[in-house]
Amino acid sequence: MSHTKRRPGSPYDIPARDIIGRPGTQRFVSEMFPAPAVLGTDMIGVPEGAEVGLELSLESVQDGIWVSGTVTAEAVGECGRCLDEVRLTVAAPIQGLFELPGVEREDEEEEPEDVYEFDGETLELEEVVRDAVAEQLPFTPLCEPDCPGLCDQCGARLADDPDHTHEKIDPRWSALQALDVDEPAQKKES
């Protein structure tokens, strides 16, 4: 899909004018950038301003610039079962064609994935980074693969107390729990 959203002055804007129009020419980029505002999901993501590393190869091709490499960052979130903090290192592959304006494709009806607009000057990588990181984040992050979660009755963390149980009461007798019955007074012996 072709992407058109522009954000002037983003640290993810990489100048590429020096290699455009010279097919086969490569340039390597190794940079650290601050994470943008939203880089993840509600459950887990890279905090805004945290370091995001890019290791990229930029290669001039006939239609624009082919970008490939890896984005790395540390994601922080909460376990989907016990709500403890989860930290994981994300290493996401990036690849895509930054296509020059006016390039004609044989099949215009179907836009290929991983094709981005390119103005001939600057590669805007923020959206590419967002997509790559989001694809690598787990839908339900877990602190441990076998995390038992929380007790559904009292909220106790089951990993801290594996023998945690509650007395099961027959639902037919549950109304009796609400009764406040005092013990009968004991007779005093004289």
N, C-alpha and C positions, 0 to 999 in steps of 0.2 A: 504494500500500500504506500502511496506517496504521502509525505507529511509536509505541511506547509507552515506550521506555527513558528513564528520567529520571536526571539528574545535577544534584543541587542545588548551587547556588553556582557554576555554570559561567560564565565570562565571556561565553559565547555566549547567555546568557539575557537577552532583551530585554523590558523591561516594556512592555505594550501595553494596559493597562487604560484609559488615557485616551481611546482611540479605539474601544473595543469598543462595539457597540450603536448606533453612529452611522454607518450606511452612507454611503459616499462620502467620509468623512473620511480624509485621508492624513497620514502623517508620514514624514519622510525620516531615515535613519540613515546616518551616515558615521563608521565606527569602525575602529580597529586593535586586534587581539586577538592574544595569543600562540597559536601553533599547538598543538593538542592532541597527545597522545602519538603516535598513529598517524594520519598524514595522507598516505597514499600506498601504495606497494607495496614489495616488497623491493628492486626495482631503482631506484626513484626516488620521492621524496616530499618533503614540506615538513618540515624538521627541527623537532623539538619545541621550542617557545618562540620560533620565528621569527615575524616579523610577518605577520599575515593581515589584509588589508583588506576591509571590507564596505561596499558602497554599496547601500543598500536603500531601497525604497519600501514602506511598510506601508499598506495600504488596508483600511478596515473595509468588510466586505460582510455580507450577511444571515446567512451561515453561520459567520462568523468573521473572520479576517484574511487577506487575500491579500498574500503577500510576493513581491516581484520585485526583481532587481538583479544585482549582480556581486560575486564574491569574487575577490580577487587575492592571489597569494603567489609566492614564489620556491621552486621545487622543485630539489632537489639529488639527484644519483644518479650512476650509472656507465654508461658506454657499453656497450651490449649486445654490441659487437664487440671493442673494444680495452681496455675497462675504465678509460678515462680519465674524469675527473670531467665531469659534464654539469650545467649550470645552465640552467633555463628559467623564464620568467615564465608563470604560469598565470593566465588571466582566464576564470573560469567563470561562466556564467549561472546564476542561482538563481531558481526560481519555485515556488510551492506555496501551498496553502490550509491554514491552521491552523484546523481546524474545531472549533467549540464542542461541548461534550458535549451529547448528546441530539438532534443534528441527524439527521433521517431522510432517507436517500437512496431514490430510486425503485428502484434495483437493488441490494439489500443483499448479494447473493451475490458480486458482483465489486467489490472495493474499488479505487477509482481510484488511479493513481500520483500522487505529489506531493501527497498529503493527509496531514496530520499532526495529531495530537491537540493540543488547546489547552485549557488549564484556565481561560481567561477572564482570566488575569492576565499570564502570562509566555510569550513565544515562545522555545522551546528550539531554537536554530539549529545546534547542533554537528553533529548528524547530517546536516542539510541541507548544511552546508558540506563535510563529509566526502564525501558522495555527489557533489556538484558538482565538487570538486577531483579525485576519483578518476576521474571520467568524462573529464576533460581530459588526464590523464597518458598518455603513450605507453606501449604495452605493452612495446616494446623501445626504450628511449631510445638515441639516437645522438649522438655528439659532432659529426659532420658527416653529411649525408645519404649521402655516398659513402665513408664510413669503410671502409677495406679490412680492418680488424681486426688479429688477431694471426696469426703463422705457426703453423700447426697442428703443426709438428714441433718448433720450438724456443721459441715464445712471443714472438719478436721483433715489435715494433710495425711493421707493414708501411707505415704512413704515413711513418715516419722513414726507411725504406730501401725505396723502391718496386722496386728491382732485386734484392731479397732472393730467393735461391733456394737449394735444396739439391740435391746430386747425387742423382739417382734411380738406385737400384740394382735390378737385376732380382731379384725375390724368390727366384728359384731359386738365386742366388749369395749370398744374404744370410748364410748360415751361415758362409761363408768370412771374413766380417768379424770374427768372434770369434777366429780363429786369431792367435796371437802368433808371427809368423815373424821371426827375426832375419836381417839381411842376411848372406850368406856372407862369411867373413873373406877379405880380399884377400891375395894372395901378396906377400910382400916380395921385392924383387929384391936380390940380393947382389952 
